[in-house]
C-alpha cells in the first residue's frame, strides 16, 4: 500500500464493524467490577464496622445500580453512543473513587446511605457500558446476536479474574487498592474508544459465524490462562515480577482479537476496490424494491398516524412475537412478566450467592488467599457460562429449533446444585459450588438478553434490554438483605451469646461454621427451582415461535438494498439500513 492508501485504509479500519467489536471486547473486559465485591467487601466491613445485614444492604445497592439500566437505555434512545459511554466513565470513577477514599481513611466515615449511593453510582456505570457497546454490537450483527451476546458478556465475566491479575501486579495483595484500580481503569478504557463505538451500516458476511468462532477460541485461551494462573498462585508463591509477567501475558491475550479484526477489515477493504461484475442484478431488482419501498413508507406513515391517535389503546394489542413492540407493550406482556419472575428467582439467587462468597469462605474457615480464588473461579466460569449459553443456544436454535427459555430452565437447575453444595458443605465443596454458581450465573444473562431481543424486536432494545434486568436487584434485595443477611446475623448473635458477649463488644459481626449459610441457601435453592419451572412455562408458550425462522426479516427486509461484491472465497453482501 502507498502512504495515501494506507491512511485511507486506517480510516476505514477504525470506522469498521470489526474494529468496533474489538473495542467492545476491551470495554466489556473492564465492565465487571461488580463481581469483585466479594474480594473487597471484607475491607468495607472491617474498616467501617458493619454487620452482615448492613454489608448485604451495600451489596443490594450494588446490584440495584448494576441492573437498573433504564436511565442509560432512555438516554441512548435520544443521544449518540459517545455521550452514553462518557457518562458511564464519569459515574464509574466518581462512585468507586469515593469508596476507596472511605476505606483508606482519607475522608471522614460516611453514613450508610452515602456508601450505598457511592456503590450504586459506580455499579450503574456498567449499564452505560453495556448500552453503549453491547446494544450497538447487537444492532450491527442482528443475525449473530446470540454469539455476540455470549462473547461480550463472556468478557464481562472474565473481568474479575483480569482485574485480579492486574492488581496483584500493580498493588500486590492490598485489596483496598483494588477499589482504586476499579475506579480509574474502566473509565479510561471507555474514554479511549468513546468515538469509535456506534451503529454501522449492516454488512452481512457469509463467513461471519466463523469469525466469531475465532474470537471464541482466543477468549477460551485467555480464560484457560487465567484459570491456570489462579491455580498456580495457590500452589506456588509468586513474586512481584511473576505477577507482572502474568499480567503482561493477560494484556497481550486481550489484544490478540485485534489481529482478527485487521484481517477482516482488510478483506472488506480489498473487496470494495473490486469492480461489480453483475450490475444487471441491481438494475433488475431496484425498480421493484423502490416501488415496494414507497409502499412501505406510505404504510409506515399511516401506521405512525394511527399510533399517535391511539398510543395507549394498543398497549394490550401487541404485534406478533418477533415484531417491534413498543416499550409499554413489551413491559405489560405476559411473556415479559413470566421472564421477570424467572429472572427474579434465578438472577436474584445467583447475585446473593456471589455477593456472599467472601463471607461463606470466612465462615467455613478458608484463608483469605483461598477466598480470592473462589472469586476468580466464579469470574472464569462466569465467562464459560456466558459463551456457552450464547454459542450453544444459537446452535441448538438453528439446528433443532430449541427454544432459548428451555436452555434457561436447564441453567437454573444447575444453579440449584451449586446452592445445595453451600447448604451442605463437604471439604472442597465450595470450589465446586463456585464453578457451578459462576457458570449458571453467567449463562443466564446472554439468554435473557437474547430472549428479549427475539420476542420484542430491536427497535426499543436499548430500553427493553435494561428493563429486563430490573427483577434481579429486587430479587437480590429480598433474598440477600431480608433473608440471607438477617439469618446470618441471627446465627452470629447466637454464637456471641454462647460466648457471653454482646453486639457492642465486637466491631464486626462474624459467624463461623456450616450452619451460618445452611438455611439461607436451602431457601435460595427452592426459589431457583421455582424459577426453573416458570422458565419452562415460557419455553412451552414460545415453542411455536422458535420453530419458525426468527431471523428471516433481517435477510429479506423490504427496506434493504443489496449489492453483491465478489470475494475470492465467499461473496460478501452489503445491506444498507
C-alpha positions in Angstrom: 0.0 0.0 0.0 1.1 3.6 -0.7 1.0 6.2 2.0 -2.3 7.7 0.8 -3.9 4.3 0.5 -2.6 3.3 4.0 -4.2 6.3 5.5 -7.5 5.6 3.8 -7.4 2.0 5.0 -6.7 3.1 8.5 -9.6 5.5 8.4 -11.8 2.6 7.0 -10.4 0.2 9.7 -11.1 2.5 12.7 -14.6 3.1 11.3 -15.3 -0.6 10.6 -17.5 -3.0 12.4 -14.8 -5.5 13.2 -12.6 -2.9 15.0 -15.7 -1.8 16.9 -16.1 -5.4 18.0 -12.5 -5.5 19.3 -13.0 -2.2 21.1 -16.2 -3.5 22.7 -14.3 -6.6 23.9 -11.9 -4.3 25.8 -14.8 -2.2 27.3 -16.6 -5.3 28.4 -13.5 -6.8 29.9 -13.3 -3.7 32.2 -17.1 -3.6 32.9 -17.4 -6.4 35.5 -16.2 -4.6 38.6 -19.4 -5.5 40.4 -18.3 -9.2 40.5 -15.3 -8.3 42.6 -17.4 -7.2 45.6 -16.6 -10.4 47.4 -12.9 -9.6 47.3 -13.0 -6.1 48.8 -16.3 -6.3 50.9 -14.3 -7.6 53.9 -12.3 -4.3 53.8 -15.5 -2.3 53.9 -16.9 -4.5 56.7 -13.8 -4.3 58.9 -13.0 -0.6 58.2 -16.5 0.7 58.8 -17.5 -1.8 61.4 -20.6 -3.1 59.6 -22.6 -6.2 60.4 -23.6 -8.7 57.7 -27.1 -7.2 57.2 -25.5 -3.7 56.5 -22.9 -5.2 54.2 -25.6 -7.1 52.3 -27.5 -3.8 52.1 -24.5 -2.4 50.3 -24.5 -5.5 48.1 -28.1 -4.8 47.2 -27.4 -1.3 46.2 -24.5 -2.5 44.1 -26.9 -5.0 42.4 -29.5 -2.2 42.1 -27.1 0.0 40.3 -25.7 -2.8 38.1 -29.1 -3.9 36.9 -31.4 -0.8 36.8 -30.2 0.4 33.4 -33.5 2.1 32.3 -31.9 5.5 32.6 -29.0 4.5 30.3 -31.4 2.9 27.8 -33.6 6.0 27.6 -30.6 8.3 27.3 -29.3 6.0 24.4 -32.6 6.4 22.6 -32.1 10.2 22.2 -28.3 10.7 22.4 -25.3 9.4 20.5 -23.3 6.5 21.8 -20.2 8.5 22.7 -22.4 10.5 25.2 -23.6 7.3 26.9 -20.1 6.0 27.3 -18.8 9.3 28.6 -21.5 9.4 31.3 -20.7 5.9 32.3 -16.9 6.7 32.6 -17.6 9.6 34.9 -20.0 7.6 37.1 -17.6 4.7 37.4 -14.7 6.9 38.5 -16.7 9.0 41.0 -18.5 6.1 42.6 -15.6 3.8 43.2 -13.1 6.6 43.9 -15.3 7.7 46.8 -15.4 4.2 48.2 -11.6 4.0 48.0 -11.2 7.3 49.8 -13.5 6.0 52.5 -11.9 2.6 53.2 -8.4 4.1 53.2 -9.5 6.7 55.8 -8.8 9.7 53.5 -12.2 11.1 54.2 -14.5 11.0 57.3 -16.6 7.9 57.8 -19.7 8.4 55.7 -23.3 7.5 56.6 -24.6 4.1 55.4 -26.8 5.8 52.9 -23.8 7.6 51.4 -21.9 4.4 51.0 -25.0 2.9 49.3 -25.2 5.9 47.0 -21.4 5.6 46.1 -21.6 1.9 45.2 -24.9 2.3 43.4 -23.4 5.1 41.2 -20.3 3.1 40.5 -22.2 -0.1 39.6 -24.7 1.8 37.5 -21.9 2.8 35.2 -21.8 -0.8 34.0 -25.2 -0.3 32.3 -23.9 2.7 30.3 -21.0 0.5 29.0 -23.5 -2.3 28.2 -25.9 0.0 26.5 -23.1 1.8 24.6 -21.1 -1.2 23.4 -23.3 -4.3 23.7 -26.5 -3.0 22.3 -24.7 -1.3 19.5 -22.9 -4.6 18.6 -26.2 -6.5 18.6 -27.7 -3.9 16.2 -24.7 -4.2 13.9 -24.8 -8.0 13.9 -28.5 -8.8 14.2 -28.3 -12.3 12.8 -25.4 -13.3 15.2 -26.9 -11.8 18.3 -26.7 -15.0 20.4 -22.9 -15.5 19.8 -22.3 -11.7 20.0 -24.1 -11.5 23.4 -22.2 -14.6 24.6 -18.8 -13.2 23.7 -19.3 -9.7 25.0 -20.9 -10.9 28.3 -18.2 -13.5 28.5 -15.5 -10.8 28.6 -17.5 -9.1 31.4 -17.4 -12.4 33.2 -13.6 -12.6 32.8 -13.1 -9.1 34.0 -13.0 -10.2 37.7 -10.1 -12.5 37.0 -8.4 -10.0 34.8 -8.6 -7.3 37.4 -7.2 -9.7 40.0 -4.1 -10.3 37.9 -3.6 -6.6 37.3 -4.0 -5.6 40.9 -1.6 -8.3 42.1 1.0 -6.9 39.6 0.4 -3.3 40.3 -0.5 -3.1 44.0 0.4 -6.5 45.4 -2.1 -8.1 47.9 -3.6 -4.7 49.0 -7.3 -5.4 48.3 -8.1 -1.8 49.2 -6.1 -0.6 46.1 -8.2 -3.0 44.0 -11.0 -0.4 44.5 -8.8 2.3 43.1 -8.0 0.2 40.1 -11.7 -0.4 39.5 -12.2 3.3 39.7 -9.8 4.6 37.0 -9.2 1.7 34.6 -12.7 1.1 33.2 -13.2 4.9 32.9 -10.0 5.3 30.9 -10.7 2.4 28.5 -14.2 3.7 27.7 -12.9 7.2 27.0 -10.2 5.8 24.6 -12.8 4.2 22.4 -15.7 6.7 23.0 -15.9 7.9 19.4 -15.5 4.5 17.7 -18.5 2.7 19.2 -21.5 3.5 17.1 -24.1 1.9 14.8 -22.6 1.0 11.4 -24.1 0.0 8.0 -25.0 -3.6 8.4 -22.6 -5.8 6.4 -23.7 -9.3 6.1 -20.8 -11.7 5.6 -21.4 -15.3 4.9 -18.3 -16.3 6.9 -19.5 -14.1 9.8 -20.0 -17.0 12.2 -16.6 -18.5 11.6 -15.0 -15.1 12.5 -16.9 -15.2 15.8 -15.6 -18.7 16.4 -12.1 -17.3 16.0 -12.9 -14.7 18.7 -14.3 -17.5 20.8 -11.1 -19.6 20.6 -9.0 -16.7 21.6 -11.2 -15.8 24.6 -11.2 -19.5 25.7 -7.4 -19.5 25.6 -7.5 -16.3 27.8 -9.9 -18.0 30.2 -7.7 -21.1 30.5 -4.6 -19.0 31.1 -6.4 -17.1 33.8 -7.6 -20.4 35.4 -4.0 -21.8 35.2 -2.7 -18.6 36.9 -5.4 -18.9 39.6 -4.3 -22.5 40.4 -0.6 -21.7 40.2 -0.9 -18.8 42.5 -2.4 -21.0 45.2 0.3 -23.7 44.8 3.4 -21.5 44.4 4.5 -18.3 45.9 4.5 -15.6 43.2 7.0 -12.7 43.4 6.1 -9.2 42.2 8.0 -9.9 38.9 6.0 -13.2 38.4 2.7 -11.3 38.9 3.9 -8.6 36.4 4.7 -11.3 33.8 1.3 -12.9 34.3 -0.4 -9.5 33.9 1.6 -8.7 30.8 0.6 -12.0 29.1 -3.0 -11.4 30.1 -3.0 -8.0 28.5 -1.3 -9.4 25.4 -4.0 -12.0 25.0 -6.7 -9.3 25.3 -5.2 -7.6 22.2 -5.0 -10.8 20.1 -8.5 -10.3 18.7 -7.2 -7.1 17.1 -5.4 -9.3 14.5 -8.7 -10.9 13.5 -10.3 -7.5 13.2 -7.4 -6.3 11.0 -7.7 -9.3 8.7 -11.5 -9.0 8.3 -11.4 -5.2 7.6 -8.6 -5.8 5.1 -10.7 -8.3 3.3 -13.6 -6.0 3.2 -11.3 -3.2 2.0 -10.0 -5.3 -0.8 -13.4 -6.4 -1.9 -14.7 -2.8 -2.0 -12.0 -2.0 -4.6 -13.0 -4.7 -7.0 -15.4 -3.9 -9.9 -19.0 -5.1 -9.6 -19.3 -8.0 -12.1 -23.1 -8.3 -12.2 -24.6 -4.8 -12.4 -27.7 -6.3 -14.2 -28.9 -7.8 -11.0 -29.1 -4.4 -9.4 -30.8 -2.9 -12.4 -33.5 -5.6 -12.5 -34.2 -5.6 -8.7 -34.1 -1.9 -7.9 -37.4 -0.7 -9.6 -39.3 -3.4 -7.7 -37.6 -2.6 -4.5 -38.1 1.1 -4.9 -41.8 0.6 -5.6 -42.1 -1.7 -2.5 -40.2 0.8 -0.5 -42.5 3.6 -1.5 -45.5 1.4 -0.5 -43.8 0.5 2.8 -43.1 4.2 3.5 -46.7 5.1 2.9 -47.9 2.3 5.1 -45.5 3.4 7.8 -46.8 6.9 7.7 -50.3 5.7 8.0 -49.2 3.4 10.8 -47.5 6.2 12.6 -50.5 8.4 12.3 -52.7 5.7 13.7 -50.3 5.1 16.5 -50.2 8.7 17.5 -54.0 8.7 17.7 -54.2 5.6 19.9 -50.9 5.4 21.7 -52.2 3.7 24.9 -55.1 1.8 23.2 -52.5 -0.5 21.6 -50.8 -1.4 24.9 -52.7 -4.7 25.2 -52.8 -5.3 21.4 -49.2 -6.2 20.8 -47.9 -7.4 17.4 -46.9 -11.0 16.8 -43.8 -12.2 18.6 -40.6 -11.1 17.0 -42.0 -7.9 15.6 -41.1 -4.5 17.2 -43.1 -4.0 20.4 -43.5 -0.6 21.9 -41.9 -0.2 25.4 -45.3 -0.4 27.1 -46.5 -3.4 25.0 -43.4 -5.3 25.9 -43.3 -4.5 29.6 -47.0 -5.4 30.1 -47.0 -8.5 28.0 -47.4 -11.9 29.6 -44.1 -13.2 28.2 -42.2 -10.3 29.9 -44.0 -10.9 33.2 -43.0 -14.6 33.1 -39.5 -13.6 32.2 -39.5 -11.2 35.1 -40.4 -13.9 37.6 -37.8 -16.3 36.3 -35.2 -13.5 36.4 -36.2 -12.6 40.0 -35.7 -16.2 41.1 -32.6 -17.1 39.0 -30.5 -13.9 38.9 -31.7 -12.8 42.4 -30.4 -16.1 43.9 -27.2 -16.0 41.9 -26.4 -12.5 42.9 -27.0 -13.3 46.5 -24.6 -16.3 46.3 -21.8 -14.4 44.5 -22.1 -11.4 46.9 -21.8 -13.6 50.0 -18.9 -15.7 48.6 -16.2 -13.9 50.7 -18.2 -14.4 53.9 -19.0 -18.0 53.0 -15.3 -18.8 52.7 -14.6 -17.0 56.0 -17.4 -18.8 57.9 -16.1 -22.2 56.7 -12.6 -21.4 57.8 -10.9 -20.8 54.4 -7.8 -18.4 54.4 -8.0 -15.1 52.6 -6.0 -16.2 49.6 -8.3 -19.1 49.1 -11.4 -16.8 49.3 -9.8 -14.8 46.4 -9.5 -18.0 44.4 -13.3 -18.6 44.9 -13.9 -15.1 43.4 -11.6 -15.8 40.5 -13.3 -19.2 39.9 -16.7 -17.5 39.8 -15.3 -15.0 37.3 -13.7 -17.5 35.0 -16.7 -19.9 35.0 -19.0 -16.9 34.7 -17.2 -16.4 31.3 -17.6 -20.1 30.3 -21.3 -19.9 31.2 -21.8 -16.8 29.0 -20.1 -18.0 25.9 -21.6 -21.5 26.3 -25.1 -20.2 26.6 -24.6 -17.8 23.7 -23.0 -20.2 21.2 -24.7 -23.4 22.2 -28.2 -21.9 22.4 -27.6 -20.3 19.0 -26.6 -23.8 17.6 -29.5 -25.6 19.2 -31.9 -22.9 18.0 -30.6 -23.1 14.4 -30.3 -26.9 14.2 -33.1 -28.2 16.4 -35.3 -25.1 16.9 -34.9 -25.5 20.7 -36.4 -22.5 22.5 -34.0 -20.4 24.4 -36.2 -20.3 27.5 -35.7 -24.1 27.7 -32.0 -23.5 27.9 -32.7 -21.1 30.7 -34.6 -23.8 32.6 -31.6 -26.2 32.4 -29.2 -23.5 33.6 -31.4 -22.7 36.7 -31.5 -26.4 37.6 -27.7 -26.4 37.6 -27.7 -23.3 39.8 -29.8 -25.3 42.4 -27.0 -27.8 42.7 -24.5 -25.1 43.5 -26.7 -23.7 46.2 -27.1 -27.1 47.8 -23.4 -27.6 47.9 -23.1 -24.4 50.1 -26.1 -25.5 52.3 -24.5 -29.0 52.9 -20.7 -28.3 52.6 -18.1 -31.0 52.5 -14.3 -30.5 52.2 -13.6 -28.7 48.9 -17.2 -28.3 48.0 -17.0 -24.6 47.9 -14.6 -24.9 44.9 -17.2 -26.9 43.0 -20.0 -24.6 44.1 -18.0 -21.6 42.9 -17.7 -23.2 39.5 -21.4 -24.2 39.3 -22.7 -20.8 40.5 -20.3 -18.9 38.3 -21.3 -20.9 35.2 -25.0 -20.7 35.8 -24.9 -17.0 36.7 -23.0 -16.2 33.6 -25.2 -18.4 31.4 -28.5 -16.6 32.4 -27.5 -13.1 31.2 -26.9 -13.8 27.4 -30.1 -16.0 27.4 -32.1 -13.2 29.0 -30.9 -10.5 26.6 -31.3 -12.7 23.5 -34.9 -13.8 24.5 -35.9 -10.1 24.9 -34.5 -9.2 21.5 -36.2 -12.1 19.8 -39.6 -11.8 21.4 -39.9 -8.0 21.4 -37.8 -6.8 18.4 -34.8 -4.4 18.2 -36.5 -1.1 17.8 -36.5 -0.2 21.5 -33.9 -2.8 22.5 -31.7 -0.2 24.4 -34.5 0.3 26.9 -36.1 -3.2 27.0 -32.7 -4.9 27.5 -32.2 -2.7 30.6 -35.8 -3.1 31.8 -35.3 -6.9 31.6 -32.8 -6.8 34.4 -35.0 -4.9 36.9 -36.1 -8.2 38.5 -32.6 -9.1 39.6 -31.9 -6.3 42.1 -35.4 -6.8 43.5 -34.6 -10.5 44.0 -31.2 -9.6 45.4 -32.7 -7.3 48.0 -35.3 -9.8 49.2 -33.0 -12.8 49.1 -29.8 -11.2 50.1 -30.7 -8.5 52.6 -34.0 -9.7 54.0 -33.3 -13.4 54.0 -29.6 -14.3 53.8 -28.2 -11.3 55.7 -30.7 -11.4 58.6 -30.4 -15.2 59.0 -26.6 -14.9 59.1 -26.7 -12.2 61.7 -29.2 -14.1 63.8 -26.8 -17.1 63.8 -23.9 -14.8 64.6 -25.7 -13.3 67.5 -26.4 -16.8 68.9 -22.7 -17.5 68.8 -21.9 -14.2 70.6 -24.5 -15.0 73.3 -22.9 -18.5 73.7 -19.5 -16.8 74.3 -21.0 -14.4 76.8 -20.6 -11.4 74.6 -23.0 -8.7 73.2 -23.1 -6.9 69.9 -21.4 -3.8 71.5 -18.4 -6.0 72.5 -17.3 -6.7 68.9 -16.5 -4.3 66.0 -17.9 -6.5 63.2 -20.4 -9.4 63.4 -18.9 -12.6 62.2 -20.5 -16.1 62.1 -18.3 -19.2 61.9 -19.4 -22.7 60.9 -21.5 -24.5 58.3 -24.8 -23.6 60.0 -24.3 -19.9 59.1 -25.5 -20.3 55.5 -27.3 -23.6 55.7 -30.9 -22.3 55.9 -30.4 -19.3 53.6 -29.0 -21.5 50.8 -31.8 -24.0 51.2 -34.2 -21.2 50.6 -32.2 -20.0 47.6 -32.2 -23.5 46.1 -36.0 -23.7 46.5 -36.5 -20.2 44.9 -34.3 -21.1 42.0 -36.1 -24.3 41.4 -39.4 -22.4 41.2 -37.7 -20.1 38.7 -36.8 -23.1 36.6 -40.4 -24.2 36.5 -41.5 -20.7 35.4 -38.9 -20.6 32.7 -40.2 -24.0 31.5 -43.6 -22.4 31.1 -42.2 -19.7 28.9 -40.5 -22.3 26.8 -43.8 -24.1 26.2 -45.5 -20.8 25.4 -42.9 -19.8 22.8 -42.2 -23.2 21.2 -44.2 -22.5 18.0 -42.4 -19.1 17.6 -39.0 -20.7 17.8 -39.9 -23.3 15.3 -40.1 -20.6 12.7 -37.3 -18.6 11.0 -36.9 -15.8 13.6 -34.2 -14.0 11.6 -36.0 -14.0 8.3 -36.9 -10.4 8.4 -33.2 -9.4 8.7 -32.4 -11.2 5.5 -35.5 -10.3 3.4 -36.3 -6.8 4.8 -38.0 -4.7 2.1 -36.1 -1.7 3.3 -32.7 -3.1 2.4 -30.9 -2.6 -0.8 -28.5 -5.4 -1.7 -25.2 -5.1 -3.5 -23.1 -8.2 -4.3 -19.4 -7.7 -4.1 -17.2 -10.6 -5.4 -14.8 -12.3 -2.9 -12.0 -14.8 -3.6 -13.6 -17.2 -1.2 -17.2 -16.1 -0.5 -19.5 -13.4 -1.5 -19.9 -10.5 0.9 -23.3 -8.9 0.9 -23.7 -5.3 1.9 -27.1 -4.4 3.3 -27.7 -0.8 4.0 -30.3 0.0 6.6 
